[in-house]
Amino acid sequence: MKIRRVEPKRYVKLRTLATLIDYGIYITLFVLYVTTFGDRNNENGYTVTGWLFWPIPIVWFLYFVVLEAFSGSTPGHDICKLVVIKTNCEKINLADAFKRRIIDPIDILFYGIPALICICNTPKFQRLGDLFADTMVVKKSDIIETEIVF
């Protein structure tokens, strides 16, 4: 039997960098898709409607929720050597990852200040999405596994 434990730390700079990388990748894909498949509108922008709209939320779901649920991290988190785990140190599942990510607009609103306030004022350095999903972000190297043999 393996017992996992971790002493969480803030890692504000790494978490910010990971978020910038992830949303940078997603927004780049979003812009490329909309300019390629969208129709010009009256405001010199592009509009995607109908069935062409659906790849946008599907890619968001696959990139942020599915990747995080199955690997414990998104590409940005992986580059920064961060992983998302439950507060009891177990791996997260699809529902946990979805709960974390559905709160992203609130966490990132106002330049991430709500997330920073939460991270700096919670014992496990959790943002709103982490509090809602009962998860935390830690460095992979901070997870300590101990094997117990009976």
VEXDREN-2710 file (C-alpha; in Angstrom, 1 decimal):
% VEXDREN-2710
k/r/px/py/pz
1/MET/0.0/0.0/0.0
2/LYS/1.3/3.5/-0.9
3/ILE/0.6/6.5/1.2
4/ARG/1.0/9.9/-0.5
5/ARG/1.5/13.1/1.4
6/VAL/2.5/16.6/0.5
7/GLU/3.3/19.9/2.1
8/PRO/1.6/22.5/-0.2
9/LYS/3.4/25.7/-1.1
10/ARG/2.2/28.9/-2.8
11/TYR/4.1/28.7/-6.1
12/VAL/2.3/31.9/-7.3
13/LYS/4.9/32.6/-10.0
14/LEU/4.8/29.1/-11.4
15/ARG/1.1/28.8/-11.3
16/THR/0.7/32.2/-13.0
17/LEU/3.2/31.1/-15.7
18/ALA/1.4/27.8/-16.2
19/THR/-2.0/29.6/-16.6
20/LEU/-0.4/32.1/-19.1
21/ILE/1.0/29.2/-21.1
22/ASP/-2.2/27.3/-21.1
23/TYR/-4.5/30.1/-22.0
24/GLY/-1.9/31.4/-24.5
25/ILE/-2.1/28.1/-26.3
26/TYR/-5.9/28.0/-26.1
27/ILE/-6.4/31.6/-27.2
28/THR/-4.0/31.1/-30.1
29/LEU/-5.9/28.0/-31.3
30/PHE/-9.2/30.0/-30.7
31/VAL/-8.0/32.9/-32.9
32/LEU/-6.7/30.7/-35.6
33/TYR/-10.0/28.7/-35.7
34/VAL/-12.2/31.8/-35.7
35/THR/-10.3/33.6/-38.4
36/THR/-10.1/30.5/-40.5
37/PHE/-13.7/29.3/-40.2
38/GLY/-15.6/32.5/-39.1
39/ASP/-17.4/35.0/-41.3
40/ARG/-16.5/38.6/-41.3
41/ASN/-18.9/40.8/-39.4
42/ASN/-19.8/44.5/-39.5
43/GLU/-17.3/45.4/-36.8
44/ASN/-14.2/44.1/-38.7
45/GLY/-14.2/41.0/-36.6
46/TYR/-15.2/37.4/-37.2
47/THR/-18.3/35.5/-36.1
48/VAL/-18.6/31.7/-35.8
49/THR/-22.1/30.4/-35.7
50/GLY/-24.1/27.2/-36.0
51/TRP/-22.3/23.9/-35.9
52/LEU/-18.9/25.6/-36.5
53/PHE/-19.2/27.1/-33.0
54/TRP/-19.1/23.7/-31.2
55/PRO/-15.3/22.9/-31.7
56/ILE/-14.5/26.0/-29.5
57/PRO/-16.0/24.6/-26.2
58/ILE/-15.1/21.1/-27.1
59/VAL/-11.4/22.0/-27.5
60/TRP/-11.6/23.9/-24.2
61/PHE/-13.0/20.8/-22.5
62/LEU/-10.4/18.5/-24.0
63/TYR/-7.5/20.8/-23.3
64/PHE/-8.3/21.9/-19.7
65/VAL/-10.6/19.2/-18.3
66/VAL/-9.7/16.0/-20.0
67/LEU/-6.0/16.5/-20.0
68/GLU/-6.0/17.6/-16.4
69/ALA/-8.2/14.7/-15.3
70/PHE/-6.1/12.0/-17.0
71/SER/-2.6/13.3/-16.6
72/GLY/-3.0/15.5/-13.5
73/SER/-1.8/18.6/-15.4
74/THR/-2.3/20.6/-18.5
75/PRO/0.7/21.4/-20.8
76/GLY/1.4/24.6/-19.0
77/HIS/1.3/22.9/-15.6
78/ASP/3.5/20.1/-17.0
79/ILE/6.1/22.6/-18.3
80/CYS/6.2/24.2/-14.8
81/LYS/6.4/20.8/-13.1
82/LEU/3.1/21.3/-11.3
83/VAL/0.3/18.8/-10.8
84/VAL/-3.3/19.0/-9.5
85/ILE/-4.3/16.5/-6.8
86/LYS/-7.1/16.1/-4.3
87/THR/-6.5/17.6/-0.9
88/ASN/-6.2/14.0/0.4
89/CYS/-3.4/13.5/-2.1
90/GLU/-5.3/11.2/-4.4
91/LYS/-5.5/11.8/-8.2
92/ILE/-8.3/13.9/-9.5
93/ASN/-11.0/12.7/-11.7
94/LEU/-13.0/14.2/-14.6
95/ALA/-15.6/15.8/-12.3
96/ASP/-12.9/17.4/-10.1
97/ALA/-11.1/18.8/-13.2
98/PHE/-14.4/20.2/-14.5
99/LYS/-15.3/21.8/-11.2
100/ARG/-11.8/23.4/-11.0
101/ARG/-12.1/24.8/-14.6
102/ILE/-15.7/26.0/-14.5
103/ILE/-14.6/28.6/-11.9
104/ASP/-11.7/29.9/-14.1
105/PRO/-13.6/33.0/-15.3
106/ILE/-14.0/34.1/-11.7
107/ASP/-10.5/33.2/-10.7
108/ILE/-8.9/35.0/-13.8
109/LEU/-11.3/38.0/-13.8
110/PHE/-9.6/41.2/-12.8
111/TYR/-6.1/40.0/-13.8
112/GLY/-6.2/37.0/-11.4
113/ILE/-6.6/39.0/-8.3
114/PRO/-9.4/36.8/-6.9
115/ALA/-7.2/33.7/-7.4
116/LEU/-4.2/35.5/-5.8
117/ILE/-6.2/36.6/-2.7
118/CYS/-7.5/33.0/-2.3
119/ILE/-4.0/31.4/-2.8
120/CYS/-2.5/33.8/-0.2
121/ASN/-5.2/33.3/2.4
122/THR/-6.0/29.6/2.4
123/PRO/-4.0/27.0/4.3
124/LYS/-3.4/24.8/1.3
125/PHE/-2.9/27.7/-1.1
126/GLN/-6.1/27.0/-3.1
127/ARG/-7.8/29.3/-5.6
128/LEU/-11.6/29.4/-5.8
129/GLY/-11.7/26.6/-8.4
130/ASP/-9.6/24.4/-6.1
131/LEU/-11.8/25.2/-3.1
132/PHE/-14.9/24.2/-5.1
133/ALA/-13.3/20.9/-6.3
134/ASP/-11.4/20.1/-3.1
135/THR/-8.1/20.1/-5.0
136/MET/-4.7/21.7/-4.7
137/VAL/-1.8/22.5/-7.1
138/VAL/1.6/21.2/-6.0
139/LYS/5.0/20.6/-7.5
140/LYS/5.5/17.0/-8.6
141/SER/8.7/16.8/-6.5
142/ASP/6.8/17.8/-3.3
143/ILE/4.7/14.6/-3.4
144/ILE/6.2/12.0/-1.1
145/GLU/5.1/8.4/-1.5
146/THR/5.8/5.9/1.2
147/GLU/5.2/2.3/0.6
148/ILE/3.9/0.3/3.6
149/VAL/4.2/-3.4/3.7
150/PHE/2.2/-5.5/6.1
END
